[in-house]
Amino acid sequence: MTVPDPAASDALVVLFAQLAVVLLLATGLGALARRGGAPPVVGELLTGVVLGPSVLGLLAPGVYAQLFPDDATTLLLGVSSVCLVVLMTVVGFETDLSVARANPGRTLLVAAGSVAVPFALGGTLAFVAPDAVVANPDARLPFVLFVATAMSISAIPVVARILLDMGLLDAPFGQLAVAIALVNDTLGWLLLAVVAGIATGEGDALASLPGTFLALGAVLVVALTAGRWLADRLADVSGSVALPMVVALALGAGAVTQALGVEAVLGAFLVGAVARERGTLDARTRDALESVTLAMLAPVFFAVAGLRVQLGALLDPTVAAVGLVAFGVAVVGKVVGTTGAALLAGIERRESFALGAALNARGAMEIVVATVGLRLGVLNEAAYAIVVCIAIGTSVMTPALVRYAYGDRAARTRSASRVLRR
């Protein structure tokens, strides 16, 4: 019998304490955010900020040092990575692109505008940004692409939840908004895969682009062939067997895509999307996994993401100025890009603006992009803090913007679909 390593035991004690505190505070702040009309992810992100160096580290440095010692956070980061992979599998479950097929031309046009305009504006801002917010000023291209991708992405879970709470999810406007957000998110993950591949390439960033596209193409081909075949086989077994198999496949796909330099989140996302398309899990089993993930795993990931935020970086006048400009660019780019494309698609003006307001919510998805950028060393602490603040701010302001844009129609539709509330 082997004797337990005392150091490992101490690390586990710290890990259990960290998870207990994170879950308790994230649940409480998430509930407060929901009661205040904001998505729960806002409270979960604030959990990390409160427990991190910006608040707890300043107010009670001794407690912070005991709870989050520098030499005992590796396990927490590992648990957070597992939570992220499962969360992205659940996001894949929500990706029903059949909704977009109802009117593919209009959906694709609006989705293209909602991605292209903020991507271009965000990339331009990153290109001219001062060195204070750039991790490696001598290799600016990966930074430009990461910021552009973070600006262009939307958060389908946040968009769907806001529309559900407003009673608009079943309305034609809600279905169109969800379809556009689904295409937007899918494009966003493909962009993230390419950008991460460029960032991890050695030497000239552009030189790694062919290899990144080759790896991405191989992953997509396997997902659409062998992945579909395996998903069909799992659909014939009971949910108690299919569920752990799907999670195992998501972890395995994450490992493969990570090894290929295409990021684990894409592999997990594809597993969830293929499982949804092929009906691998019945609705009850899928709902059970989503409930556990949203109640326990997602708060851990978002809280740990918040722990990395150094709000002190925003006290620098240059960083603060860049942050304010970046927030404005993020909102204007998403709202104008989506609204303009919707008008070109023949959607009336007020509903076009409502679509732009709805897709302005970045929430969880932008945090994923920022986390990847920080881990790869493309974003420094100042840039990471700015991106997290944009994710929180846009998620908080979106419900009010949609209510303003949609006006009295939201109240009338809400009363007709109250049965959908949970």
Residue pairs with C-beta under 8 A, 6 or more apart in sequence:
10 72
11 72
11 75
12 75
14 67
14 69
14 72
14 75
15 72
15 75
15 76
15 79
17 67
18 67
18 68
18 76
19 76
19 79
19 300
21 51
21 67
22 47
22 48
22 51
22 299
22 300
22 303
22 304
23 296
23 299
23 300
25 47
25 50
25 51
25 303
26 43
26 44
26 47
26 299
26 300
26 302
26 303
27 295
27 299
28 43
29 43
29 44
29 46
29 47
29 50
30 40
30 41
30 42
30 43
30 44
30 47
30 299
31 40
31 43
32 43
33 39
33 40
33 41
33 42
33 43
33 44
33 46
34 40
34 43
37 399
37 400
38 395
38 396
38 399
39 157
39 158
39 161
39 162
39 361
39 363
39 395
41 155
41 157
41 158
41 298
41 302
41 363
41 364
41 367
41 395
42 363
42 392
42 395
42 396
44 298
44 299
44 302
44 303
44 306
45 302
45 303
45 305
45 306
45 367
45 388
45 391
45 392
46 306
46 392
47 299
47 302
47 303
47 306
48 302
48 303
48 304
48 305
48 306
48 307
48 308
48 309
49 55
49 306
49 307
49 309
49 311
50 56
50 306
51 64
51 67
51 68
51 303
51 306
51 307
52 68
52 306
52 307
52 308
52 309
52 310
53 64
53 310
53 312
54 309
54 310
54 311
54 312
55 311
56 63
56 64
56 67
57 64
68 76
68 307
76 304
77 304
79 300
80 300
80 301
80 304
80 305
81 264
82 251
82 297
83 293
83 297
83 298
83 300
83 301
84 264
84 265
84 268
84 301
84 368
84 371
85 250
85 251
85 254
85 264
85 265
85 268
86 247
86 250
86 268
86 289
86 293
86 297
87 293
87 297
87 298
87 301
87 364
88 250
88 265
88 268
88 269
88 272
88 368
89 246
89 247
89 250
89 268
89 269
89 271
89 272
89 275
89 289
90 272
90 289
90 290
90 293
90 294
91 156
91 157
91 185
91 269
91 272
91 364
92 268
92 269
92 270
92 271
92 272
92 273
92 274
92 275
92 276
93 272
93 273
93 275
93 276
93 281
93 286
93 289
93 290
94 156
94 157
94 160
94 182
94 272
94 276
95 156
95 182
95 185
95 186
95 269
95 272
95 273
95 276
96 182
96 276
96 277
97 182
97 183
97 186
97 273
97 277
99 175
99 178
99 179
99 182
100 107
100 108
100 111
100 179
100 180
100 182
100 183
102 175
102 179
103 176
103 179
105 345
106 176
106 345
106 346
106 347
107 176
107 179
107 180
107 183
108 183
109 341
109 344
109 345
110 176
110 180
110 338
110 341
110 342
110 345
110 347
110 355
111 180
111 183
111 184
111 187
111 341
112 341
113 337
113 338
113 340
113 341
113 342
113 344
114 152
114 154
114 180
114 184
114 334
114 337
114 338
114 341
114 356
114 359
115 152
115 153
115 184
115 187
115 188
115 191
115 337
116 152
116 337
117 333
117 334
117 336
117 337
117 338
117 340
118 148
118 151
118 152
118 329
118 330
118 333
118 334
118 337
119 148
119 149
119 151
119 152
119 191
119 333
120 148
120 333
121 151
121 329
121 332
121 333
122 147
122 148
122 149
122 150
122 151
122 152
122 326
122 329
122 330
122 333
123 144
123 145
123 147
123 148
123 151
125 147
125 151
125 325
125 326
125 329
126 134
126 140
126 143
126 144
126 146
126 147
126 148
127 140
127 144
129 147
129 322
130 318
130 322
131 137
132 316
132 318
132 319
132 322
132 382
133 318
133 319
133 322
133 380
133 382
133 383
133 386
134 140
134 143
134 380
134 383
135 143
135 377
135 378
135 379
135 380
135 383
136 142
136 143
136 377
136 378
139 205
141 198
141 205
141 206
142 195
142 198
142 199
142 205
142 376
142 378
143 378
143 379
143 383
145 195
145 198
145 199
146 195
146 199
146 369
146 372
146 373
146 378
146 379
147 326
147 383
147 387
149 188
149 191
149 192
149 195
149 369
150 362
150 366
150 369
150 370
150 373
150 387
150 390
151 329
151 330
151 333
151 334
152 184
152 187
152 188
152 191
152 333
152 334
153 184
153 185
153 188
153 191
153 192
153 362
153 365
153 366
153 369
154 181
154 184
154 185
154 188
154 334
154 359
154 360
154 361
154 362
154 365
155 181
155 185
155 361
155 362
155 363
155 364
155 365
155 366
155 391
155 395
156 178
156 181
156 182
156 184
156 185
156 365
157 363
157 364
158 361
158 362
158 363
158 364
158 395
158 398
159 177
159 178
159 181
159 358
159 359
159 361
159 398
160 169
160 178
160 181
162 358
162 361
162 398
162 399
162 402
163 169
163 174
163 177
163 178
163 358
163 402
164 420
164 421
164 422
165 399
165 421
166 399
166 402
166 403
166 406
166 410
166 413
166 414
167 410
167 411
167 413
167 414
167 415
167 416
167 417
167 418
167 420
167 421
168 174
168 177
168 402
168 406
168 410
168 413
168 414
168 417
169 175
169 178
169 417
169 420
170 417
170 420
171 413
171 417
173 351
173 354
173 355
173 406
176 347
176 355
177 354
177 355
177 358
177 359
180 338
180 355
180 359
181 358
181 359
184 359
185 365
188 365
188 369
189 265
189 266
189 269
190 216
190 266
192 263
192 265
192 266
192 368
192 369
192 372
193 212
193 216
193 219
193 257
193 262
193 263
193 266
194 209
194 212
194 213
194 216
196 261
196 262
196 263
196 372
196 376
197 208
197 209
197 211
197 212
197 215
197 216
197 261
197 262
198 205
198 206
198 208
198 209
198 212
199 205
199 373
199 376
199 378
200 208
200 261
200 376
201 207
201 208
201 209
201 211
201 212
201 261
202 208
211 261
212 261
212 262
215 260
215 261
215 262
216 262
216 266
218 260
219 256
219 257
219 260
219 262
219 266
219 267
219 270
220 270
223 253
223 270
223 271
223 274
224 274
227 270
227 271
227 274
228 274
228 277
228 278
230 249
231 274
231 275
231 277
231 278
231 280
232 278
232 280
234 241
234 242
234 245
234 246
234 275
234 280
235 242
235 278
235 279
235 280
237 245
239 281
239 282
239 284
239 285
242 280
242 281
242 285
243 281
243 285
243 288
243 289
246 271
246 272
246 275
246 280
246 281
247 289
249 271
250 267
250 268
250 271
250 272
251 268
252 267
253 264
253 267
253 268
253 270
253 271
254 264
254 265
254 267
254 268
255 264
255 267
256 267
257 263
257 264
257 266
257 267
258 264
258 267
263 372
265 368
265 372
274 280
275 281
276 286
281 289
298 364
302 364
302 367
305 367
305 370
305 371
305 388
306 388
308 371
308 374
308 381
308 384
309 384
309 385
309 388
310 381
310 382
310 384
310 385
311 385
313 319
313 381
313 382
313 385
314 320
314 323
314 382
314 385
314 386
314 389
316 382
319 382
319 385
319 386
322 382
322 386
323 385
323 386
323 389
326 386
326 390
327 386
327 389
327 390
327 393
330 360
330 362
330 390
330 394
331 360
331 394
331 397
334 356
334 359
334 360
334 394
335 353
335 356
335 357
335 360
335 401
336 356
337 356
338 352
338 355
338 356
338 359
338 360
339 352
339 353
339 355
339 356
340 352
342 351
342 352
342 355
342 356
343 349
343 352
347 355
350 405
350 406
350 407
351 405
351 406
353 405
354 402
354 405
354 406
356 405
357 398
357 401
357 402
357 404
357 405
358 398
358 401
358 402
360 394
360 397
360 398
360 401
361 394
361 395
361 398
362 390
362 391
362 394
362 395
363 391
363 394
363 395
364 391
366 387
366 390
366 391
366 394
367 387
367 388
367 391
369 387
370 379
370 384
370 387
370 388
370 391
373 379
373 383
373 384
373 387
374 381
374 384
379 387
402 410
403 410
